[in-house]
């Protein structure tokens, strides 16, 4: 079980939330190339280590927030509302 | 808002254990009004309840802080109009009657927490969810809004979900109550 700290509901089982993926900076729509859009939409680093990702509290307060999670140990730090 | 005849999703009568230690009843026909708006709007100030808590108004309406910036008002059947009109609607506020869109059941009695704990993933201990607590979680794998609304000193929970899950939820919770002496009526079994 992965415990994810929701800013409103507190620690919840990850099955109560949805991991919406790594946080990726959105490119400038006016200047981005097709390659940059493709990278933004489809490509992720997927490291075995610390990653910043967005979660959605779907069973609870329905808030999106970001955390840093170690994908190897599931340790969590750096909670932030989005 | 006009009152429309309510047709409940659950066609079972209330179920009880012979010793009265647990009662499960369909309360889907209760008035349910959803209010969304910022806490600093007139509605937010009027409702006075933070996320995760509830209070009963003098007119009997139970005001539940169901999400940040969202409240659910519960009352006896047929009161949608007056409940909705009691909320100040100035500013960016949305008031919607969701009576017909949600199923609701009440589980009460000293064994209620034991039966509910079998199918709910939220900690039902007093220090985590005291009387008046409002929380959301999975009940029999259905996402539900729950309110602890004790009656006469006994545990009592209101559980609401999307209307289309109502019959299944009632059956699943009734099934969890069988261990505590509730007889499952024919046709309600989920097995």
Interface residues (C-beta under 8 A of the other chain):
Chain A: X8 X9 X13 X15 X16 X58 X59 X60 X61 X62 X63
Chain B: X51 X52 X67 X68 X121 X135 X136 X137 X138 X143
